[in-house]
Amino acid sequence: MPIPERMLTALRQAQRVVLIAHVSPDGDTLGSALALRLALLAAGAVAHVVCQDAVPDLYASLPGAETVVAPQETAGRVYDLAVAVDVSDALRMGGSAPVFEAARARMVVDHHGTNTRFGEENWIEPDASATGVLVLELVRALGAQLTPDIARCLFVAMSTDTGHFQYQNTNAQVMRAAADCVEAGIDVARITEGLYRERPRAKTELLACALRSLTFERDGHLAYMKLSRADFKRCGASDAMSEGLINYAIETQGVKVAFLARENNAGVKFSLRSRPPYDVAEVCKRFGGGGHVFAAGCTIAAPLDEAVSAMLGAIDVG
């Protein structure tokens, strides 16, 4: 599906653009939004990235990460165009939703098959491995140069959403896009070191907590871990430090479906992963969440053990 012409026209004409990242931001939403921001700045527009939650330390070194603002910092501003980047539904904007709604035009760029198409114009490509792949096409269509800074943002977007090009969603399109970023002059070794080969001590201690809770059920086909608020406090870890911990469960031989349950202020947040043919996006939809077939998430407003029981009852790995 080509880029909608109305979206391109709006991006070319808008003087003030706000790019909305989803709550609990990951590498794809941040890398994609920051890359598009740089392209729009190069075209002479004013562009801001807005997110309800702070940029995790893991992505703090992305070019422009220090410019990401909370929605309340845009109070009183009305943008010509708002673009929700890698946001599957309006609720995923969190406190940034009013900023999106107040813009004169509203659009969505995303690759989640569960996207609710909440914009006036929506470019949704479920076959794309990451929203970063789509934003690379937007950058080119806008006539912007693929600078090392833009390429770095996009490479992080693509790498993190494909498990550094190891997940089921990795395809030829994303590999070609990543190669273009490498040709633009990024330092792949340095990026990879920061993303995957070093971690704060607090995250290592949180991993230890998660692994102590690791439980196998259904003849070893289902695995889950859980983290309480007390675990986070004891480790001195932020919620963002739980990113990637679910992989230790799904990578266990014999496991077909895995989830990580972690307490937060909204209840219990679940990250689910699966192997073919198990569709965890459908499981998460039952609780108001969504995502991809083999990687999805949701939140259940209940105590930790009660929420875990509800999730266990919803998963069938027979």
C-alpha positions in Angstrom: 0.0 0.0 0.0 1.6 3.3 -1.1 1.7 6.3 1.2 -1.7 8.1 1.2 -1.3 11.2 -1.0 -3.3 13.2 1.5 -0.8 12.3 4.2 2.1 13.4 2.1 0.4 16.6 1.1 -0.4 17.4 4.7 3.2 16.7 5.8 4.6 18.9 3.1 2.3 21.8 3.8 2.1 21.8 7.6 4.1 24.4 9.4 3.6 23.1 12.9 3.5 19.3 13.4 3.2 17.3 16.6 4.3 13.6 16.6 2.7 11.5 19.2 4.5 8.5 20.7 2.6 5.8 22.6 2.7 5.3 26.4 5.6 3.3 27.8 7.5 4.2 24.7 9.7 1.6 23.0 12.4 1.9 20.4 10.0 1.9 17.4 7.7 4.7 18.5 10.6 6.9 19.7 13.0 6.1 16.9 10.3 6.6 14.2 8.9 9.8 15.7 12.4 11.3 16.2 13.4 10.4 12.7 10.3 12.0 11.2 10.9 15.1 13.4 14.4 15.5 12.0 13.0 15.2 8.4 10.3 17.8 9.0 12.8 20.2 10.6 15.0 19.8 7.5 12.0 20.8 5.4 11.5 24.0 7.4 8.6 23.0 9.7 8.3 23.2 13.4 8.0 19.7 14.8 7.7 18.4 18.3 7.5 14.8 19.7 5.1 14.4 22.6 4.8 11.4 24.9 2.9 10.9 28.2 5.9 9.0 29.7 9.5 9.9 29.9 12.1 8.5 27.4 13.6 5.4 28.9 17.4 5.5 29.6 17.9 2.9 26.9 16.8 5.4 24.3 18.1 8.6 25.9 21.0 8.9 23.5 18.8 8.9 20.3 19.3 12.1 18.4 16.7 14.6 19.6 15.5 12.4 22.6 16.1 15.3 24.9 13.5 17.3 23.0 10.6 14.9 23.7 8.1 16.7 25.9 5.1 15.8 28.0 1.7 16.7 26.7 1.2 19.4 29.4 4.2 21.2 28.0 2.3 21.9 24.8 -0.6 23.6 26.6 -2.2 26.3 24.5 -0.5 25.2 21.3 -2.6 24.2 18.3 -0.7 22.3 15.6 -1.5 22.2 11.9 -1.0 18.4 11.9 -0.8 15.7 14.5 0.7 12.3 13.6 0.4 9.3 15.9 3.5 7.2 15.3 3.4 3.5 16.0 0.2 4.0 18.1 -2.3 1.2 17.6 -5.4 2.9 19.2 -6.3 6.2 20.8 -6.0 4.9 24.3 -2.3 4.2 23.7 -1.7 7.9 23.4 -2.6 8.3 27.1 -2.4 11.9 28.2 -1.2 13.0 24.7 -4.7 12.3 23.3 -6.0 15.9 23.8 -2.9 17.2 21.9 -3.8 14.9 19.0 -7.4 15.8 19.0 -6.8 19.6 19.2 -4.7 19.6 15.9 -6.3 20.9 12.8 -5.6 17.5 11.0 -5.0 14.1 12.5 -3.2 11.1 11.0 -1.8 7.7 12.0 1.3 5.8 10.8 1.6 2.3 12.2 2.2 -1.3 11.5 0.0 -3.0 14.1 -2.7 -5.2 12.6 -5.0 -4.4 15.5 -4.9 -0.6 14.7 -8.3 1.0 15.1 -7.7 3.6 12.4 -8.5 6.5 14.7 -7.0 9.2 12.4 -8.6 11.2 9.6 -6.0 9.6 7.4 -4.4 6.3 8.3 -1.4 4.5 6.8 -1.4 1.1 8.4 0.9 -1.7 7.0 0.7 -4.9 9.2 3.3 -6.6 7.0 5.9 -4.0 7.9 8.3 -5.3 10.5 8.4 -1.9 12.3 6.9 1.5 11.9 10.4 2.7 11.3 10.3 1.0 7.8 7.3 3.2 6.9 8.9 6.3 8.3 11.9 5.7 6.1 9.6 5.8 3.1 8.1 9.0 4.4 11.5 10.6 4.9 12.4 9.8 1.3 9.0 11.0 0.0 9.5 14.3 1.8 12.8 14.7 -0.1 14.9 14.7 3.1 18.4 13.4 3.2 18.9 10.1 5.1 21.4 11.7 7.5 23.3 9.6 10.1 21.1 10.9 12.8 17.9 10.0 11.0 19.4 6.6 10.1 20.3 5.9 13.7 16.8 6.6 14.9 15.3 4.4 12.2 17.8 1.6 12.7 17.0 1.5 16.5 13.3 1.5 15.6 13.7 -1.5 13.2 16.2 -3.4 15.4 14.2 -3.2 18.6 10.9 -4.3 17.0 12.5 -7.3 15.3 14.6 -8.5 18.2 17.7 -7.3 16.4 16.4 -9.0 13.2 15.7 -12.3 14.8 11.9 -12.3 15.4 9.3 -13.9 13.2 8.3 -10.5 11.7 11.8 -9.9 10.2 11.5 -9.8 6.4 13.4 -8.7 3.4 11.9 -5.2 3.4 13.3 -4.4 6.9 16.7 -5.9 6.1 16.9 -3.6 3.0 15.8 -0.6 5.1 18.4 -1.4 7.7 21.1 -1.7 5.1 20.2 1.7 3.8 20.7 3.0 7.4 24.1 1.4 7.6 25.1 2.9 4.3 24.1 6.3 5.7 27.0 6.0 8.1 25.7 4.7 11.4 27.9 2.8 13.9 26.1 -0.6 14.1 28.5 -2.0 16.7 28.1 1.0 19.0 24.3 1.0 18.7 24.1 -2.8 19.3 26.3 -2.5 22.4 24.1 0.1 23.9 20.9 -1.7 23.2 21.7 -5.4 23.9 25.1 -5.9 25.4 25.1 -3.7 28.5 22.5 -3.0 31.2 22.2 -1.1 34.4 22.7 -3.1 37.6 19.1 -2.4 38.6 17.8 -4.1 35.4 20.0 -7.2 36.1 18.6 -7.4 39.6 15.1 -7.1 38.2 15.9 -9.9 35.8 16.9 -12.0 38.7 13.5 -11.3 40.4 11.6 -12.2 37.2 13.5 -15.5 36.8 12.9 -16.5 40.4 9.2 -16.2 39.6 9.4 -18.1 36.4 6.6 -20.8 36.3 5.9 -23.4 33.7 2.4 -24.9 33.1 0.5 -26.9 30.5 3.3 -29.5 30.1 5.9 -26.8 29.7 4.1 -25.1 26.8 3.2 -22.0 28.8 5.6 -20.0 30.9 5.1 -16.8 32.9 6.9 -14.4 35.2 5.5 -11.7 37.5 7.0 -8.6 39.1 5.3 -6.7 41.9 5.7 -3.1 42.8 7.8 -4.2 45.7 10.2 -6.0 43.3 10.7 -2.8 41.3 11.3 -0.8 44.5 13.7 -3.4 46.0 15.8 -3.4 42.8 15.6 0.4 42.2 14.3 -0.3 38.8 11.9 1.6 36.6 9.1 0.0 34.7 11.0 0.6 31.4 13.7 -1.7 32.7 11.3 -4.7 32.3 11.5 -4.4 28.5 12.9 -7.5 27.0 12.7 -9.7 30.1 9.8 -11.7 28.6 12.3 -13.1 26.1 13.9 -15.3 28.8 10.6 -17.2 29.1 9.6 -17.5 25.4 13.2 -18.6 24.5 12.9 -21.7 26.7 12.7 -24.9 24.7 9.2 -26.2 24.6 7.5 -23.0 25.5 4.8 -21.9 23.0 3.3 -18.9 24.8 4.8 -16.8 27.5 3.9 -13.7 29.5 5.4 -11.2 31.9 3.0 -9.6 34.4 4.1 -6.5 36.2 2.3 -4.3 38.6 1.9 -0.6 37.9 -0.4 2.2 38.9 -3.1 1.1 36.4 -3.2 -2.5 37.5 -1.1 -5.2 36.0 0.6 -4.8 32.6 1.1 -7.9 30.5 3.7 -8.5 27.8 2.9 -11.7 25.8 5.1 -13.6 23.3 4.3 -16.7 21.3 5.5 -19.1 18.7 3.4 -20.1 15.6 0.5 -20.7 15.4 -0.5 -19.1 18.7 -2.0 -15.6 18.3 -1.5 -13.6 21.5 -3.0 -10.4 20.0 -6.3 -12.1 20.1 -5.8 -13.0 23.7 -4.9 -9.4 24.6 -7.9 -8.0 22.7 -10.1 -9.7 25.3 -8.6 -7.3 27.9 -8.7 -4.2 25.8 -5.1 -4.6 24.5 -3.6 -5.7 21.2 -0.4 -5.8 19.2 1.0 -8.4 16.8 0.2 -12.0 16.4 3.3 -13.2 18.2 3.9 -10.1 20.4 1.2 -8.2 22.2 0.2 -6.6 25.4 -2.6 -5.4 27.6 -3.4 -4.2 31.1 -5.8 -5.8 33.6 -7.1 -3.6 36.5 -6.8 -6.1 39.3 -4.4 -7.3 42.0 -1.4 -9.1 40.6 -2.4 -12.7 41.4 -6.0 -12.2 40.3 -4.8 -10.7 37.0 -2.4 -13.5 36.4 -5.2 -16.0 37.0 -7.4 -14.2 34.5 -4.7 -14.3 31.9 -4.0 -18.0 32.5 -7.7 -18.7 31.9 -7.6 -16.8 28.6 -4.6 -18.7 27.1 -5.2 -22.0 25.3 -2.0 -23.9 24.3 -3.7 -27.3 24.0 
